[in-house]
Amino acid sequence: MAKSIIQDTRIRECYLCREEAEKRGYYGELKHTGLHKHHFIYGRFGAFRKKAEHYGLWGYMCAERHHENGPEAPHNNAEVDRRLKQIAQRAFEAKYGHEKWMQEFGKSYLEEEEDAAGEAHGEHEASGFLGSEVPTDSGV
């Protein structure tokens, strides 16, 4: 088992509970029992689980709310699952680079993020800003 590159696992706590706690300004101790190991990248039928284990793309999740059960569990919530995959990709690429990510996993979850952001802001390929920064109006 490789050490997680996503979460400091010396402090055993749910990754998603910690995110929620920090958003609320709580940095104290969280429940550290009933945790499951969640591979942030697992692929269809667990095809990438071994690679996720090898590269440390995992973190702890509490069983009752965030791993398999509950509306915020990545196994039940596609949005949460996608966000965790994006977190894993960022951590991997910071250590090994984008080319290695594509070699190992063959799909960029960050491109999905960029596509969704473009659609949310009304930016489309037809805008003429492909590959360049969108100019901002500094007078507003």
C-alpha positions in Angstrom: 0.0 0.0 0.0 1.5 3.3 -1.1 1.1 6.4 1.1 -1.7 8.7 0.0 -0.6 11.8 -1.9 -4.0 13.3 -1.4 -4.5 13.1 2.4 -2.2 13.1 5.4 -3.2 9.7 6.7 -1.3 9.9 9.9 -4.4 11.7 11.1 -7.2 9.2 10.4 -10.3 11.1 9.5 -12.9 11.3 6.7 -11.6 13.4 3.8 -15.0 14.8 3.1 -15.9 15.5 6.7 -12.6 17.4 7.0 -13.5 19.5 4.0 -16.9 20.3 5.5 -15.4 21.1 8.9 -12.8 23.5 7.4 -15.5 25.3 5.4 -17.3 25.9 8.7 -14.1 27.1 10.4 -13.5 23.9 12.5 -10.0 22.6 12.6 -10.2 20.3 15.6 -10.4 16.6 15.9 -12.9 14.6 13.9 -14.3 11.1 14.4 -11.6 8.6 13.4 -13.5 5.3 13.6 -15.6 3.6 11.0 -13.4 4.8 8.1 -13.1 3.1 4.7 -10.3 3.5 2.3 -11.7 5.1 -0.9 -9.7 5.0 -4.1 -10.4 8.3 -5.8 -9.7 6.7 -9.2 -11.2 3.2 -9.7 -12.6 3.0 -13.2 -15.3 0.7 -14.5 -15.2 -2.6 -12.5 -12.2 -1.3 -10.5 -9.9 -1.3 -13.5 -7.7 1.5 -12.0 -7.9 0.6 -8.3 -4.4 -1.1 -8.4 -2.9 2.0 -10.1 -4.7 4.3 -7.6 -3.2 2.2 -4.8 0.3 2.3 -6.4 0.3 6.0 -6.8 -1.4 6.9 -3.5 -4.7 8.2 -5.0 -6.8 7.4 -2.0 -8.1 8.8 1.2 -10.3 7.8 4.1 -14.1 8.2 4.0 -16.5 7.6 6.8 -18.8 4.7 6.1 -22.0 6.2 7.3 -22.1 9.4 5.3 -19.4 9.7 2.7 -18.2 6.3 1.4 -21.0 4.1 0.3 -24.0 5.5 2.1 -25.6 8.9 2.0 -26.4 11.4 -0.7 -22.8 12.8 -0.6 -21.1 9.5 -1.0 -19.0 9.3 -4.2 -20.5 5.9 -4.9 -24.0 7.6 -5.0 -23.2 11.1 -6.2 -21.6 11.6 -9.6 -20.7 15.2 -8.9 -18.8 14.3 -5.7 -17.1 11.4 -7.5 -16.0 13.7 -10.4 -14.7 16.3 -7.9 -12.6 13.6 -6.1 -11.2 12.4 -9.4 -10.2 16.0 -10.2 -8.5 16.3 -6.9 -6.6 13.0 -7.6 -5.6 14.2 -11.0 -4.2 17.5 -9.7 -2.2 15.7 -7.0 -0.9 13.1 -9.4 0.1 15.8 -12.0 1.8 17.9 -9.4 4.1 14.9 -8.7 4.3 13.1 -12.1 2.9 15.5 -14.8 0.0 15.5 -17.2 1.6 13.2 -19.8 2.1 10.4 -17.2 -1.5 10.9 -16.0 -2.8 10.3 -19.6 -0.5 7.4 -20.0 -1.7 5.7 -16.9 -5.4 6.7 -16.8 -6.2 7.9 -20.4 -8.8 10.5 -19.4 -8.5 14.0 -18.1 -11.1 14.8 -15.4 -9.8 18.4 -15.4 -10.9 18.9 -19.0 -14.5 18.1 -17.8 -14.0 20.8 -15.2 -12.9 23.3 -17.8 -15.8 22.3 -20.1 -18.3 22.7 -17.3 -16.9 26.1 -16.3 -17.1 27.3 -19.9 -20.7 26.3 -20.2 -21.5 27.8 -16.9 -20.1 31.2 -18.0 -21.5 31.1 -21.5 -18.1 30.6 -23.1 -18.2 28.4 -26.2 -15.7 27.5 -28.8 -17.4 30.0 -31.2 -16.3 32.8 -28.9 -12.9 33.0 -30.7 -10.9 32.7 -27.4 -9.7 29.1 -28.0 -6.5 28.5 -26.0 -6.2 32.2 -25.0 -7.3 34.2 -22.0 -10.7 35.8 -22.2 -10.2 39.6 -21.9 -11.7 41.2 -18.9 -13.3 44.6 -18.7 -11.2 46.3 -16.0 -13.5 49.3 -16.0 -16.3 47.5 -14.2 
